[in-house]
Amino acid sequence: MKSFLKLNLDSKRILGLDILRAVAILCVVIDHGGLLMPPALREWTDLLVFDGVSIFFVLSGFLIGGILIKLIERGVGIDIIDFWKRRWYRTIPNYLFVLVLLAVLELIFNSQFDMQQIGSYALFFQNFNSIHPAFFPEAWSLSVEEWFYLLIPFFLFIQLNFFKIPTKSSLLGTALLVILVITYIRFNRYSTFPALTENIWDNVFRKQVITRLDSIMYGVLAAYVFYFNPGFWEKYKRMLFIFGLVLLGCFKYVAPLLENRVSLFQAVFSFSFQSIATACLLPFLTSVKSREGFWPKALSYISILSYSMYLLNLTLIQNWILRKIPWTLFMESKYAIGGIRYVLYWVLVFCLSHLLYFYYEAPMTRLRDR
């Protein structure tokens, strides 16, 4: 049992970023777990969670932006093929494994399933500029991330190698350009959409590549400040951390009281401000490195499992396992059923994610170094 739970942590991992990633995935899992609860109880859990996906976007931009800067600053340059290979060894195998598993389940148990749509999922086109299909709904954010991995290093490579634009200018210019263009796309959609509903806000503004790519670029801007202006990063880290927390709290608890999802701010600018708030947390969190004690190690463990947890918790665990169990054959009380089902949801999320990470995701990731 000890060997099963043993966790070897890379000494280069930053605890503060692990904490942020753990908080993000816990927010996602709690939010999705609310679907198993009565509506009245879910209202209480909704008060606890923030937009975990937006946190992931900013964190990805910060980490990948930092990798690109270090490659360039060391004089290595951006080897596009090697960068894509290393990134995709980390993300694609896990994604394809779950995608194929879900497709097989649909083919066996759902005669109406259209297998042709799998092609768009394999290429991450399923929500590039359209509403994400009902199949594997959590995959929407993965498309945003994968297009970031594909496009941004390519743009930087072109600027650095063909136009000889300096590193700082190319990185800053690319980040600002993407932010401006994507924000304008959201604004244009808002201006031309005949009628907005909360469902349209979610599917047309929140969950498409062409409307959310800018969220990751705020993380890239944070990486820019971290590497090129470390004095500012260190001097104001506590002030920015407090500001970021206050800003996140305002968006979570104050903004909904003032306006609904169909407002200009919510449809166009709320994603930007959430990303800015998350980016403000990074200077302080990058300075948190001690791992002594149970909770730091537990949060690092959750952080490491986060990708597997994201892939498994909703469609596979909720829809294909928990909702298929004939609970009324074993008990009559709906409260007992709800409680046991919710506890089992968390047990399965951690157990299956552990298995997927240690016996598939981690071995596949190690192949990139061969």
C-alpha positions in Angstrom: 0.0 0.0 0.0 2.9 2.4 0.8 4.4 1.8 -2.6 1.1 2.4 -4.3 0.7 5.8 -2.6 4.4 6.8 -2.8 4.9 10.1 -4.5 8.3 11.2 -5.8 8.3 15.0 -6.2 10.6 16.8 -8.5 12.8 19.1 -6.5 12.2 21.8 -9.1 8.5 21.9 -8.6 7.2 25.0 -7.0 4.8 24.4 -4.1 2.8 27.6 -4.7 2.0 26.7 -8.3 1.0 23.1 -7.1 -1.4 24.7 -4.6 -2.9 26.9 -7.4 -3.3 23.9 -9.7 -4.8 21.8 -6.9 -7.3 24.5 -6.0 -8.2 24.8 -9.7 -9.0 21.0 -10.1 -10.8 20.8 -6.8 -13.0 23.7 -7.9 -13.7 21.8 -11.2 -14.5 18.5 -9.4 -16.7 20.2 -6.8 -18.5 22.1 -9.5 -19.1 18.9 -11.6 -20.0 17.0 -8.4 -22.8 19.4 -7.8 -24.7 17.7 -10.7 -25.1 14.8 -8.3 -26.7 17.0 -5.6 -30.2 18.4 -5.1 -30.4 21.9 -6.5 -30.8 23.5 -3.1 -27.6 21.9 -1.8 -25.7 22.7 -5.0 -26.4 26.4 -4.4 -24.2 26.1 -1.3 -21.4 24.3 -3.0 -21.4 26.9 -5.8 -20.4 29.4 -3.2 -17.2 27.5 -2.5 -15.8 27.2 -6.1 -14.2 29.6 -8.5 -13.7 29.2 -12.2 -11.1 26.4 -12.1 -10.6 26.3 -15.9 -9.7 30.0 -16.1 -7.1 29.4 -13.4 -5.7 26.5 -15.4 -5.5 28.7 -18.5 -3.4 31.4 -16.8 -1.2 28.8 -15.1 -0.5 27.1 -18.5 0.4 30.4 -20.1 2.8 31.2 -17.3 4.5 27.8 -17.4 4.7 27.5 -21.2 5.7 31.1 -21.5 8.5 30.6 -19.1 9.7 27.5 -21.0 9.8 29.4 -24.2 11.6 32.4 -22.7 14.3 30.1 -21.1 14.8 28.3 -24.4 15.3 31.6 -26.3 17.5 33.3 -23.6 19.8 30.3 -23.4 20.5 30.8 -27.1 18.9 27.5 -27.9 16.0 29.1 -29.8 12.6 27.5 -30.3 12.8 24.1 -31.8 9.2 23.9 -32.9 9.1 20.2 -33.5 10.8 19.3 -30.3 8.6 21.7 -28.3 5.4 20.2 -29.8 6.7 16.7 -29.3 7.5 17.3 -25.6 4.2 19.1 -25.0 2.0 16.6 -26.8 3.7 13.6 -25.1 2.4 15.2 -21.9 -1.2 15.9 -23.0 -2.2 13.9 -26.1 -1.9 10.2 -24.9 -4.1 10.7 -21.8 -6.6 12.7 -23.8 -6.8 10.1 -26.7 -7.0 7.2 -24.2 -10.1 8.7 -22.5 -11.6 9.9 -25.9 -11.3 6.4 -27.4 -12.7 4.8 -24.2 -15.7 7.0 -24.2 -16.3 6.5 -28.0 -16.2 2.7 -27.5 -18.7 3.0 -24.7 -21.0 5.1 -26.9 -20.7 2.7 -29.8 -21.6 -0.3 -27.6 -24.5 1.3 -25.7 -25.8 4.1 -27.8 -27.0 3.2 -31.3 -27.5 6.9 -32.1 -23.9 7.9 -31.6 -22.2 9.5 -34.6 -18.6 8.2 -34.8 -17.7 10.8 -37.4 -17.5 13.6 -34.8 -14.5 11.8 -33.2 -12.3 13.2 -36.0 -12.9 16.8 -34.9 -12.1 15.8 -31.3 -8.8 14.2 -32.4 -7.8 17.5 -34.1 -9.3 19.7 -31.4 -11.6 21.4 -33.9 -14.9 20.5 -32.1 -15.2 23.9 -30.6 -12.7 26.1 -32.5 -15.4 28.5 -33.6 -18.7 26.7 -32.9 -20.7 25.3 -29.9 -19.0 22.3 -28.3 -21.0 19.0 -29.0 -22.6 17.2 -26.1 -20.2 14.3 -26.3 -17.2 14.6 -23.9 -18.2 18.2 -22.8 -15.2 18.8 -20.6 -12.9 18.6 -23.6 -13.7 22.2 -24.6 -10.9 23.6 -22.5 -8.4 21.1 -23.8 -9.0 22.5 -27.3 -8.2 26.0 -26.1 -4.9 24.8 -24.5 -3.8 22.7 -27.5 -4.3 25.5 -30.0 -2.3 27.7 -27.7 0.5 25.1 -27.7 0.3 25.0 -31.5 0.0 28.6 -32.5 1.9 30.8 -30.0 5.4 29.0 -30.3 4.9 29.0 -34.1 4.3 32.8 -34.1 7.3 33.4 -31.9 9.5 31.1 -34.1 8.5 33.1 -37.2 9.2 36.5 -35.6 12.6 35.4 -34.1 14.0 33.5 -37.0 12.6 35.3 -40.1 12.0 38.9 -38.9 14.7 38.9 -36.3 12.5 40.6 -33.7 14.0 40.7 -30.2 12.7 38.2 -27.7 11.1 40.7 -25.4 9.3 42.5 -28.2 8.1 39.4 -30.0 6.7 37.8 -26.8 5.1 41.0 -25.5 3.7 41.9 -29.0 2.3 38.4 -29.5 0.6 38.3 -26.1 -0.9 41.8 -26.5 -2.0 41.2 -30.0 -3.8 37.9 -29.2 -5.5 39.6 -26.2 -6.7 42.5 -28.2 -7.9 40.4 -31.1 -9.8 37.8 -29.0 -11.4 40.6 -26.8 -12.6 42.3 -30.0 -14.1 39.0 -31.3 -16.1 38.7 -28.1 -17.2 42.3 -28.3 -18.2 41.9 -31.9 -20.2 38.8 -31.1 -21.9 40.6 -28.3 -22.8 43.6 -30.5 -24.2 41.4 -33.3 -26.0 38.7 -31.3 -29.8 39.1 -31.5 -30.5 37.9 -28.0 -28.3 36.6 -25.2 -29.1 34.0 -22.6 -27.0 32.3 -19.9 -26.7 29.2 -22.1 -25.5 31.3 -25.0 -23.0 33.0 -22.7 -21.6 29.6 -21.7 -21.5 28.0 -25.1 -20.8 30.9 -27.4 -18.6 33.2 -25.3 -17.0 30.9 -22.6 -16.3 27.6 -24.3 -14.8 28.3 -27.7 -11.2 28.5 -28.8 -11.7 31.7 -30.7 -13.2 33.4 -27.7 -10.9 32.2 -24.9 -7.3 32.0 -26.3 -6.6 35.4 -24.6 -7.0 33.9 -21.2 -3.8 31.9 -21.5 -1.9 34.9 -22.8 -2.4 36.7 -19.5 -0.2 33.9 -18.1 2.3 34.6 -20.8 2.4 38.2 -19.8 3.0 37.1 -16.2 5.9 35.0 -17.4 7.3 38.1 -19.2 7.3 40.1 -16.0 8.7 37.2 -14.0 11.8 36.8 -16.3 12.4 40.4 -17.5 11.3 42.5 -14.5 12.1 40.3 -11.4 12.5 43.3 -9.1 8.8 44.4 -9.7 7.7 40.7 -9.3 9.4 40.4 -5.9 8.7 43.8 -4.6 4.9 43.8 -5.1 4.2 40.1 -4.7 2.2 40.4 -1.5 0.3 43.5 -2.6 -0.6 41.8 -5.9 -1.6 38.6 -4.2 -4.1 40.5 -1.9 -5.3 42.4 -4.9 -5.8 39.2 -6.9 -7.8 37.6 -4.1 -10.0 40.6 -3.6 -10.6 40.8 -7.4 -11.6 37.1 -7.6 -13.9 37.6 -4.6 -15.6 40.6 -6.2 -16.2 38.6 -9.4 -17.5 35.7 -7.5 -19.7 37.3 -4.9 -20.3 41.0 -5.9 -20.6 41.0 -9.7 -23.5 38.5 -9.9 -25.5 40.9 -7.6 -24.9 43.8 -10.0 -25.5 42.2 -13.4 -26.3 38.9 -15.1 -24.5 36.8 -17.7 -26.0 38.6 -20.6 -24.3 42.0 -19.8 -21.5 43.5 -21.8 -19.1 43.1 -19.0 -19.9 39.4 -18.3 -19.8 38.4 -22.0 -16.8 40.4 -23.1 -14.6 41.5 -20.2 -15.2 39.2 -17.3 -12.8 36.6 -18.7 -10.1 39.1 -19.0 -10.5 40.4 -15.4 -10.6 36.9 -14.0 -7.3 36.1 -15.8 -5.7 39.3 -14.5 -6.8 38.4 -11.0 -5.3 35.0 -11.3 -2.1 36.3 -12.8 -1.8 38.7 -9.8 -1.6 35.6 -7.5 1.5 34.2 -9.2 4.3 36.5 -7.9 3.6 35.4 -4.3 2.8 31.8 -5.1 6.1 31.3 -7.0 7.9 32.2 -3.7 6.1 29.4 -1.8 8.4 26.4 -2.0 8.6 24.6 1.4 6.9 21.1 1.3 7.1 20.2 5.0 3.9 18.8 6.5 1.0 16.7 5.3 -1.1 19.4 3.5 1.7 20.6 1.2 2.4 17.1 0.0 -1.3 16.3 -0.3 -1.9 19.4 -2.5 1.2 18.5 -4.6 -0.3 15.0 -5.0 -3.6 16.5 -6.2 -1.7 18.8 -8.5 0.1 15.9 -10.1 -3.2 14.1 -10.7 -5.1 17.1 -11.9 -5.0 16.4 -15.6 -6.3 12.8 -15.1 -8.9 14.1 -12.6 -10.1 16.6 -15.2 -10.4 13.9 -17.9 -12.2 11.3 -15.8 -14.5 13.1 -13.3 -17.5 14.1 -15.4 -18.3 12.0 -18.4 -16.7 8.7 -17.4 -17.2 8.6 -13.6 -20.5 10.5 -13.4 -22.3 9.5 -16.6 -20.9 6.1 -17.3 -20.4 4.7 -13.8 -22.4 6.4 -11.1 -25.5 7.1 -13.2 -25.6 3.6 -14.6 -25.8 2.0 -11.1 -29.4 0.9 -10.3 -29.3 2.5 -6.8 -33.0 1.9 -6.0 -32.4 -1.8 -6.0 -30.2 -1.5 -2.9 -31.9 1.3 -1.0 -35.0 3.5 -1.1 -33.9 6.7 0.6 -33.0 9.3 -2.0 -30.9 11.0 0.7 -28.9 7.9 1.3 -28.5 7.3 -2.4 -27.3 10.9 -2.9 -24.9 10.8 -0.1 -23.3 7.5 -1.0 -23.2 8.4 -4.7 -21.4 11.7 -3.9 -18.8 10.0 -1.6 -18.2 7.3 -4.2 -17.8 10.1 -6.8 -14.8 11.4 -4.9 -13.3 8.0 -4.2 -13.5 7.1 -7.8 -12.0 10.4 -8.9 -8.9 9.9 -6.8 -8.5 6.2 -7.3 -9.0 6.1 -11.1 -7.0 9.3 -11.6 -4.1 7.7 -9.5 -4.2 4.6 -11.7 -4.4 6.6 -14.9 -1.5 8.9 -14.0 1.0 6.4 -12.5 0.3 3.6 -15.0 -0.3 5.5 -18.2 0.1 9.3 -18.1 3.5 9.3 -16.4 5.0 6.4 -18.5 3.8 8.1 -21.7 5.3 11.4 -20.6 8.7 9.8 -19.9 8.8 8.6 -23.6 9.6 12.1 -24.7 13.0 12.0 -23.1 14.1 8.9 -25.0 
